[in-house]
Amino acid sequence: MKNSYKFLFSFAFSLFFIAQATWAQQLKVKVSAKENGYNRISVPQEFRAHMVNNSGMLRLKDKDGTEIPFILKSQENPIPLFSALQFKHSKNTGDSTETFLLNNESKKKINNYVLQIANATTQKKYSIEGSEDMQNWFGIVNNAILTELSNSEQTYTNKQIQFPLVDYRYIRIVLDNKTSAPIRILTIGELKTSQNKQQLEKIKDISYQLVNNRSEKETVITVSKKSNTPIDYLQIYVGSPKQYYRIANTSIDHKNDALPQRNRKSNQFSSEQFQLQTNIGGMYVLNQLYPETFSIKIDNEDNPPLQIDSILFYQSPIILVAEMDTKKEYNLMTDSNWTVPSYDLSKIELNLQPELPLAKLDKVEVVSKSTPTEKGNYGRIILTVCLALGAILIFYFGRGLLKDLKKD
């Protein structure tokens, strides 16, 4: 009797799962053009959780349901250009330090500078401080070290120094000459790009928990996100130590639910590996897709755990370009039944402006469970027939079970 119940429950659950796969969810969002002509449309994150990176599931339609052709805006790699900044240089023989003062009167948000340094074989300790009035100074970076200060192809090297995002009116870089000879700072600047830098989107509805397992000499970061939302980058802000190098591995937890509870084992499958290190700015690339929950394991070896202040997660946006009218209404929609459309726009070279206006999006709505389209859905028809047969089998077995219960 119990085996019959188990079979019936498993069969019903399987049918439900098949039904979910057969009729897919459809999302839509109202789109308003900012200007007449070509506009950019940034695909919302709610869509990404549903479609991941499959742009073939997207359609732009007017209020009558007519498709509006669009193209995907390619993300071009920006070319970094060095832009020098003005600064004041002073030396303090009393404490063997020298200071480079930079003015940030516009209160622009800054998280790095580039130092052009004459080649040297030494290392140099430095600190960074910020102030609003040049009277009260606050720490930003303390006791960091400049290393690898030589370049075999030219007489100077560029060293990018990273720090937390700040907007102080004044920022000073203090070099410590107590234990090493002074180095020659040729200039200080920032890297600008010849094109607009790709704007990453900070991922919403994501959280993490951090546990330091001292017995295993590892730090485990458990990440929880919304369904299939892709993560392209993560940024880890480390408070201490100032110099570090650790190996990190992402892993996915698979459980064998077929076994009894007491015999179940959690199997960790390693997915990809990257290096956490001081000199790369804390931004790391994830190349694979991950489920709602996954882990990042940091091997600490014999070192103390990293003091991780915060972790931010980003994705590269998907941008559409379409010709729109400010007086018309549009809907951007996604459906897993749709495949890649074929539009004339994708076959010709458009002479577009460098900066197109960004269309406005309203709140994302769940439309309904969409029914299969006619094209290429022969398999879905078979599944529908199977569902009907399944219902008959459930009814048949159900009657038998009721009779057995009455006999018992």
NULUM-591027 format. One record per residue (C-alpha): residue in one letter; x, y negated, z negated. Coordinates in steps of 0.05 Angstrom, whole numbers. Layout:
N
(A, (X, Y, Z)),
...
This chain:
408
(M, (0, 0, 0)),
(K, (55, -49, -20)),
(N, (93, -34, 45)),
(S, (30, -50, 85)),
(Y, (23, -117, 49)),
(K, (96, -133, 63)),
(F, (89, -115, 136)),
(L, (26, -158, 143)),
(F, (58, -218, 109)),
(S, (121, -213, 151)),
(F, (81, -206, 215)),
(A, (38, -267, 198)),
(F, (99, -308, 181)),
(S, (132, -290, 247)),
(L, (70, -311, 285)),
(F, (69, -377, 249)),
(F, (142, -389, 267)),
(I, (128, -373, 340)),
(A, (69, -420, 340)),
(Q, (113, -476, 313)),
(A, (163, -465, 369)),
(T, (109, -461, 422)),
(W, (75, -527, 406)),
(A, (127, -580, 394)),
(Q, (120, -645, 355)),
(Q, (115, -710, 393)),
(L, (139, -778, 367)),
(K, (128, -848, 394)),
(V, (146, -920, 379)),
(K, (120, -984, 408)),
(V, (172, -1024, 447)),
(S, (169, -1099, 461)),
(A, (216, -1131, 512)),
(K, (256, -1191, 486)),
(E, (264, -1220, 556)),
(N, (238, -1206, 625)),
(G, (284, -1161, 664)),
(Y, (331, -1108, 639)),
(N, (330, -1095, 563)),
(R, (369, -1048, 518)),
(I, (329, -998, 475)),
(S, (364, -966, 416)),
(V, (335, -897, 403)),
(P, (312, -895, 330)),
(Q, (342, -846, 280)),
(E, (274, -812, 270)),
(F, (278, -791, 343)),
(R, (350, -767, 334)),
(A, (328, -720, 278)),
(H, (279, -689, 327)),
(M, (319, -690, 393)),
(V, (391, -692, 366)),
(N, (430, -715, 428)),
(N, (384, -688, 482)),
(S, (363, -751, 519)),
(G, (322, -709, 568)),
(M, (268, -707, 515)),
(L, (257, -783, 521)),
(R, (205, -820, 562)),
(L, (187, -894, 566)),
(K, (115, -907, 586)),
(D, (70, -967, 594)),
(K, (0, -972, 563)),
(D, (-30, -934, 622)),
(G, (18, -875, 613)),
(T, (60, -891, 674)),
(E, (134, -873, 666)),
(I, (183, -931, 667)),
(P, (251, -910, 696)),
(F, (312, -920, 651)),
(I, (386, -903, 649)),
(L, (432, -886, 591)),
(K, (481, -941, 574)),
(S, (550, -911, 571)),
(Q, (594, -926, 512)),
(E, (658, -954, 542)),
(N, (723, -949, 504)),
(P, (744, -1018, 481)),
(I, (816, -1041, 494)),
(P, (848, -1068, 430)),
(L, (883, -1135, 436)),
(F, (927, -1166, 381)),
(S, (903, -1235, 360)),
(A, (951, -1274, 314)),
(L, (925, -1312, 253)),
(Q, (954, -1373, 218)),
(F, (983, -1361, 148)),
(K, (1026, -1394, 95)),
(H, (1088, -1359, 70)),
(S, (1120, -1370, 2)),
(K, (1172, -1335, -42)),
(N, (1175, -1328, -117)),
(T, (1246, -1314, -140)),
(G, (1222, -1307, -212)),
(D, (1185, -1241, -200)),
(S, (1217, -1222, -134)),
(T, (1154, -1227, -93)),
(E, (1133, -1262, -29)),
(T, (1063, -1282, -11)),
(F, (1026, -1290, 55)),
(L, (963, -1332, 48)),
(L, (907, -1326, 100)),
(N, (848, -1373, 106)),
(N, (779, -1343, 116)),
(E, (736, -1407, 108)),
(S, (681, -1377, 152)),
(K, (674, -1320, 102)),
(K, (678, -1269, 158)),
(K, (673, -1197, 133)),
(I, (743, -1166, 138)),
(N, (770, -1097, 122)),
(N, (839, -1097, 155)),
(Y, (897, -1138, 181)),
(V, (955, -1120, 227)),
(L, (1026, -1138, 207)),
(Q, (1079, -1145, 260)),
(I, (1143, -1124, 223)),
(A, (1215, -1125, 247)),
(N, (1242, -1054, 249)),
(A, (1269, -1029, 183)),
(T, (1283, -962, 150)),
(T, (1257, -981, 82)),
(Q, (1189, -976, 48)),
(K, (1152, -1035, 17)),
(K, (1101, -1040, -39)),
(Y, (1046, -1090, -29)),
(S, (981, -1115, -61)),
(I, (921, -1153, -32)),
(E, (880, -1203, -71)),
(G, (820, -1248, -55)),
(S, (796, -1315, -81)),
(E, (741, -1366, -70)),
(D, (780, -1426, -98)),
(M, (854, -1405, -97)),
(Q, (853, -1410, -173)),
(N, (821, -1344, -193)),
(W, (847, -1284, -156)),
(F, (815, -1215, -155)),
(G, (846, -1149, -137)),
(I, (829, -1115, -71)),
(V, (888, -1066, -62)),
(N, (941, -1052, -115)),
(N, (1009, -1019, -107)),
(A, (1000, -994, -36)),
(I, (1061, -975, 6)),
(L, (1081, -994, 77)),
(T, (1118, -935, 109)),
(E, (1148, -917, 177)),
(L, (1169, -988, 193)),
(S, (1208, -974, 257)),
(N, (1192, -966, 331)),
(S, (1241, -934, 380)),
(E, (1212, -971, 441)),
(Q, (1213, -1043, 415)),
(T, (1245, -1085, 360)),
(Y, (1182, -1089, 317)),
(T, (1124, -1045, 295)),
(N, (1050, -1059, 283)),
(K, (1023, -1035, 217)),
(Q, (949, -1038, 204)),
(I, (932, -1045, 130)),
(Q, (862, -1024, 109)),
(F, (822, -1048, 49)),
(P, (749, -1049, 26)),
(L, (703, -1096, 65)),
(V, (707, -1166, 34)),
(D, (689, -1238, 52)),
(Y, (734, -1280, 6)),
(R, (750, -1350, 30)),
(Y, (824, -1337, 17)),
(I, (862, -1272, 21)),
(R, (935, -1262, 2)),
(I, (983, -1205, 15)),
(V, (1037, -1199, -37)),
(L, (1101, -1159, -22)),
(D, (1142, -1132, -80)),
(N, (1218, -1140, -70)),
(K, (1239, -1115, -138)),
(T, (1261, -1045, -116)),
(S, (1276, -1055, -41)),
(A, (1304, -1108, 5)),
(P, (1255, -1157, 37)),
(I, (1225, -1141, 104)),
(R, (1214, -1191, 160)),
(I, (1140, -1205, 175)),
(L, (1138, -1234, 245)),
(T, (1064, -1249, 246)),
(I, (997, -1227, 218)),
(G, (935, -1217, 260)),
(E, (875, -1174, 276)),
(L, (856, -1127, 333)),
(K, (802, -1153, 379)),
(T, (773, -1116, 438)),
(S, (765, -1136, 510)),
(Q, (694, -1110, 507)),
(N, (643, -1109, 451)),
(K, (662, -1056, 401)),
(Q, (615, -997, 396)),
(Q, (568, -1009, 338)),
(L, (558, -947, 297)),
(E, (492, -936, 261)),
(K, (493, -921, 187)),
(I, (451, -859, 176)),
(K, (388, -866, 134)),
(D, (357, -812, 89)),
(I, (423, -779, 72)),
(S, (455, -764, 4)),
(Y, (513, -726, -26)),
(Q, (535, -694, -91)),
(L, (608, -688, -111)),
(V, (636, -635, -158)),
(N, (709, -626, -177)),
(N, (723, -552, -187)),
(R, (789, -553, -225)),
(S, (795, -478, -231)),
(E, (793, -471, -155)),
(K, (833, -535, -145)),
(E, (781, -563, -97)),
(T, (730, -618, -91)),
(V, (662, -597, -62)),
(I, (618, -650, -30)),
(T, (547, -624, -15)),
(V, (512, -666, 38)),
(S, (436, -667, 46)),
(K, (404, -700, 107)),
(K, (340, -702, 146)),
(S, (332, -640, 191)),
(N, (377, -643, 253)),
(T, (403, -714, 246)),
(P, (472, -714, 279)),
(I, (532, -742, 241)),
(D, (587, -768, 286)),
(Y, (631, -802, 235)),
(L, (640, -805, 160)),
(Q, (678, -857, 121)),
(I, (708, -838, 53)),
(Y, (729, -894, 6)),
(V, (783, -868, -41)),
(G, (799, -908, -104)),
(S, (861, -869, -125)),
(P, (914, -845, -115)),
(K, (940, -897, -67)),
(Q, (980, -845, -27)),
(Y, (948, -778, -11)),
(Y, (944, -723, 41)),
(R, (891, -669, 34)),
(I, (860, -616, 80)),
(A, (784, -617, 84)),
(N, (738, -564, 114)),
(T, (664, -568, 129)),
(S, (624, -505, 113)),
(I, (553, -480, 121)),
(D, (519, -436, 70)),
(H, (485, -374, 97)),
(K, (444, -330, 50)),
(N, (421, -259, 62)),
(D, (348, -266, 43)),
(A, (333, -193, 61)),
(L, (369, -169, -2)),
(P, (339, -169, -72)),
(Q, (351, -233, -111)),
(R, (403, -201, -157)),
(N, (444, -176, -98)),
(R, (443, -238, -55)),
(K, (510, -269, -38)),
(S, (523, -338, -12)),
(N, (569, -335, 48)),
(Q, (608, -398, 66)),
(F, (625, -403, 140)),
(S, (679, -454, 155)),
(S, (661, -500, 213)),
(E, (715, -552, 226)),
(Q, (777, -581, 192)),
(F, (806, -651, 185)),
(Q, (860, -686, 145)),
(L, (846, -738, 92)),
(Q, (905, -785, 89)),
(T, (922, -856, 67)),
(N, (942, -888, 133)),
(I, (882, -875, 178)),
(G, (830, -919, 145)),
(G, (783, -867, 116)),
(M, (742, -857, 180)),
(Y, (736, -785, 204)),
(V, (702, -753, 264)),
(L, (653, -694, 260)),
(N, (647, -658, 327)),
(Q, (594, -606, 309)),
(L, (521, -607, 290)),
(Y, (502, -588, 219)),
(P, (437, -564, 185)),
(E, (400, -603, 131)),
(T, (451, -582, 78)),
(F, (525, -569, 87)),
(S, (589, -577, 47)),
(I, (656, -611, 53)),
(K, (711, -577, 13)),
(I, (775, -615, -2)),
(D, (836, -573, -21)),
(N, (872, -610, -77)),
(E, (927, -558, -86)),
(D, (966, -580, -149)),
(N, (945, -653, -144)),
(P, (892, -688, -186)),
(P, (825, -695, -150)),
(L, (815, -757, -107)),
(Q, (774, -812, -139)),
(I, (721, -820, -85)),
(D, (683, -885, -95)),
(S, (633, -875, -38)),
(I, (620, -839, 27)),
(L, (583, -869, 87)),
(F, (556, -830, 146)),
(Y, (548, -857, 217)),
(Q, (523, -836, 286)),
(S, (537, -863, 355)),
(P, (474, -896, 380)),
(I, (437, -874, 443)),
(I, (421, -937, 484)),
(L, (372, -938, 542)),
(V, (368, -993, 594)),
(A, (301, -1007, 629)),
(E, (268, -1064, 668)),
(M, (212, -1091, 625)),
(D, (161, -1148, 622)),
(T, (150, -1188, 558)),
(K, (74, -1190, 572)),
(K, (67, -1114, 576)),
(E, (64, -1060, 523)),
(Y, (110, -999, 524)),
(N, (118, -935, 484)),
(L, (182, -896, 476)),
(M, (166, -822, 465)),
(T, (202, -757, 452)),
(D, (177, -686, 464)),
(S, (217, -621, 464)),
(N, (176, -596, 524)),
(W, (206, -650, 569)),
(T, (269, -641, 611)),
(V, (318, -691, 640)),
(P, (280, -739, 687)),
(S, (305, -758, 756)),
(Y, (301, -833, 768)),
(D, (328, -877, 825)),
(L, (365, -920, 773)),
(S, (411, -862, 756)),
(K, (433, -855, 829)),
(I, (452, -928, 843)),
(E, (502, -976, 813)),
(L, (468, -1033, 777)),
(N, (501, -1101, 769)),
(L, (480, -1113, 697)),
(Q, (498, -1170, 651)),
(P, (552, -1154, 598)),
(E, (503, -1169, 541)),
(L, (431, -1147, 553)),
(P, (376, -1167, 505)),
(L, (356, -1115, 453)),
(A, (282, -1095, 455)),
(K, (242, -1095, 390)),
(L, (217, -1029, 361)),
(D, (157, -1019, 314)),
(K, (146, -963, 264)),
(V, (156, -892, 290)),
(E, (92, -851, 293)),
(V, (79, -776, 296)),
(V, (29, -767, 353)),
(S, (9, -693, 349)),
(K, (30, -624, 366)),
(S, (41, -627, 441)),
(T, (17, -571, 486)),
(P, (64, -538, 536)),
(T, (71, -571, 604)),
(E, (55, -531, 667)),
(K, (126, -532, 695)),
(G, (171, -476, 671)),
(N, (125, -452, 615)),
(Y, (109, -382, 637)),
(G, (144, -356, 575)),
(R, (100, -400, 531)),
(I, (38, -370, 562)),
(I, (63, -301, 543)),
(L, (74, -325, 472)),
(T, (3, -351, 469)),
(V, (-23, -283, 491)),
(C, (20, -251, 437)),
(L, (-10, -297, 385)),
(A, (-79, -274, 405)),
(L, (-59, -201, 402)),
(G, (-27, -214, 335)),
(A, (-91, -243, 307)),
(I, (-128, -180, 328)),
(L, (-75, -136, 295)),
(I, (-80, -176, 230)),
(F, (-155, -168, 230)),
(Y, (-149, -93, 243)),
(F, (-98, -81, 188)),
(G, (-136, -128, 141)),
(R, (-200, -87, 147)),
(G, (-160, -23, 133)),
(L, (-129, -54, 71)),
(L, (-196, -77, 45)),
(K, (-224, -6, 53)),
(D, (-164, 23, 16)),
(L, (-174, -27, -41)),
(K, (-247, -8, -48)),
(K, (-228, 66, -51)),
(D, (-175, 51, -105)),
